[in-house]
Amino acid sequence: MPDSGIDTLAPVAGLEVSLADGVLSVILDRPKSLNSLTTAMLAGIADAMERAATDPRVRVVRLGGKGRGFSSGAGMSAEDAGRDKSRTATITEINRAVRAITVLPHPVVAVVQGPAAGVGVSLALACDLVLASDTAFFMLAFTKIGLMPDGGASALVAAAIGRIRAMHMALLPERLPAADALSYGLVSAVFSAEDFDSEVDRVIARLLAGPAVAFSRTKNAINAATLTELERTLEREFEGQTFLLGSHDFAEGARAFQQRRLPTFTDS
């Protein structure tokens, strides 16, 4: 096995990576915080996707979360703030993970059994198929704390559902239930919570039995046609988010989140 394979990945707290029968499972494992993401977890996701591209045993990637949620986005608790002192480093790893998912030559399936918020939406939409439970919802919560969408969400969401609906999700952050997400075109399929695991297994089995080379060419062609602005979007988001992270409004938004109250923004 080459040194660049999945087997050589270093363990990351809050992330489980395993390979079995052609399926690489990348599972977010912080269920108490609805799988909020640390910089190390995002780097681990990126590493796993990059290694999967060159590991001949991988045919399909499954990206999911433990517990009742997919991901609540980048960690905003006081503990997370103390751990991830460089927010720009977090964005760098978010962007690397999104790039790695979209260029991976294998199908990546997002398994969304519950809430997907913030950059959790970005990660899900970077995937090729987004399978949602009927208990799931999606929310671009960035502006609630004085930030803007990142992780390519500006392009990924708009490419899926169009400019007007993307603006609504970003400017008026509200929960978008799975059924509405399906009607919008944000997700590939919605299954009942009772049947969700078996339906996900069925879809992954179909991908495993399919033509890997044709899948790779198809994925590359569709992403090239629809995500033409993704790289420039990542750059614009990095610049805009870096500016906003130094603002009074973000500091107030973060405090309000931790104190469970509404923020008072001063546009500064």
N, C-alpha and C positions, 0 to 999 in steps of 0.2 A: 504494500500500500504506500503511495507517495506521501511525503511529509505534508503535503497541502490538503490531505483528505480530512473528512469529518472527524476521524478518530483522534486527530491531534488538537482539536479545539480545547482550550482551557475552560474549566467550569466557571460559570458566572452565577452569582447569587441572584435568585429571582427568575432564572431561565433554565428550562429543561430542553435538551437537544438529544434526540435519539434517532437511529436509523434502523428500520426493519422492513424487509420485503419490498425494498424499493421506495419506501415512503420516509422522507425526512420530516420528523415532527419537531417543530420549534414552538415550545409552549411557554407562555408567560405565567409565572408562578409567584404572584403576590396577591392572592385572592382577597386578603383582608382590605386591601386598598383598591379593589376592582382592577388589579393588575396594572397599577400605575407604573410608569416606566422610568428607570434610572438611566443615566448615561452609560453605565456599564452594560445594562441589558440591551440598549440600542446598539452598542458596539458588538455585543454578542450575537444579536440578530444579523447584523451586517456581515460579521465573520462567518456565520453559518451559511448564509446565502452565497457568499463568495466562494467558500469551500465546496458547496454543493455543485457549483458550476463546473468543477473539474473532477468531482468524484464520480466515477462511472457507475457506482451502485445506486445513485439517486435517480429516480424517474419522476417523482412527484414530491412537492413540499406542502406540508400542512402547517399553517400558522394559526395558533389558537391561544386561548387563555383558560386557566383553571378557575373553578368556582362559578359564580353566577354572572361574570362579566368577561368581555373580550379585553378591553383596556380602557381605563379612564383617562389616558393620556399621560403626559409628562408629570411626574410627581410634584405636587405643590404643597405638601405638608412641611412643617418646620423641620422635621427630620430629613426630608428630601432636600430641602434648601441647604441644610448643613452638609449633606453628603455631596451634592452636585453644586459646588461653588461657582463653576463656570457654566453659565447658561448657554454661552456661545458654543462651548464644547458639546453640549447636549444637542444643539441644532446641527452641528457638524455630523454627529453620529446618526441623527434622524435622517439627514439627507443621504448619508452613505447607505443606510439600510434600505431606503426607498429606491435608490439607484440600483442596488444589488438585486432587489426583488424584480424590478422591471427588466433588467438585462439578463436575468437568469434564463438559461435555455430550456428549463423545465416548467411545467405548469405549477403555479403557487395558488393554493386554495386557502382563503381566509374563512375560518370557522367562527362565526359570531353568534354565540348563544345568549348574549346579554348586552349590556351597554357598551357602546364604542363612542368615545368622546375625544375631542382634541386631536392630538396626533395619532390616537388609536384609529380614528377615521382615515387618516393619511395612510397608515400601514395597511389597513384593510383594503383600501381602494387601489393601492399599488399592486395588489394581488390580481391574478387573472380571473378567478372565480370568487365571488363573495357569497357564501351560504349563510343565511340568517335563520335563527329561530324566531317563531312568532312572538317571543317575549323580548326580542332585541330592540334597541333603538340606537339612533345615530345623532350626534350633536357636535357641531363645531363651536366649542365653548370659549374660544380664544378671546373674543372681544369682551366677555364678561369680566375678565381680569386685566383689561387694557392692552391686550396683545392682538396680533393678527394671525391668521392661519399660517402654518408652516408644514414642513415635511412634504411639500409639493401639493398640498390640499387645494391651493388656488387653481392649479391646473387639473388635478385628478378629479375633483368634484365637478368642476365645470365641464370637463370632457364627458363625464357620465350623465349629467342632468341638465346642462345648459347654464348660461350666464345668469338668467333671472332667478332661477331656483337656487343656484350656488350663492348668489348675493343674499338671498333671504336666509339661507342657512348660516352664512358668515356674519351678517349684520344684525340679525335678530335670532340669536342663538336659542333654539327651542329643540325639544326632543322630536325627532322624526321617527315614528314607529316603523317597525319592519314592513308592515303592509304598505305604508305610504312610500317607503324607500324602494319597494319593488315596483310600484306604479310609476315612480319617478325615473326608474332605471338605474338606481344607485347600487342595487344588489342583483345577483344572478338568480337567486331563488330563495323562497321562504318556506320553511317546513314547521310543522307543529312541534312544540317542545317535546312531546311524548315520542315522536318519531325522528327527532333531529339526528341523534347519533347514528342510527341505522341509515338514514338518507345520506348523511355525509359519507359514511363508509361506501355506500353504493356509488356515489359520484366519483370518489377517489378510485374505486375499483375499475370504473369505466376508463379513467385516465391512465391507470396502470396498464390496461389491456390495449390502449391505443397506440398509434404510430408516433414514437418519440421525436423522430426527425421532422415529421410533418407538423407536430405540435410546436416545435422550436421555431420553424420557419413561419408558421402562422402567427405565433406570439410576436415575433420580431416585426412582421409586416403590419399587424394591427397597431402595435405600440408606436411604430414609426409614423403611421398615418394619423394617429389621434393624440399623441403626446409630444407633438413637435415643440411645444413650449416648456416642457418639463424642466430641462436643464436651466434655462433662463429663469424659470419660475423659482427654482431652488435658490438661485443666486439673488433674485429680488427679495424673496422671503427672508433670506439670511441677513441682507442689508437692512430691511425694514424691521425685522424682529430684534436685531442687535440694537438699533436705535430705541425701540420701544422698551426693551429690557432695562434701559437706563433712565426711564421716565418716572416721574412721580406717580402717574396713573397706574403703572404696573405695580409699584411698591404698595400703593393703596389697594389695588385689586388683590394682590397676594395676601395682604393682611386681612382683608375682608373675607377671603376664602377660608383662611385658617381660623378666623373668629366667627365664621358662619353668619355673616351679615351682608347687606348690600353695600357695595363700594360707593364712595363719593368722589367722582372724577372731577378734576380741575383743568383738564386739557393741558397738562404740563408734565 
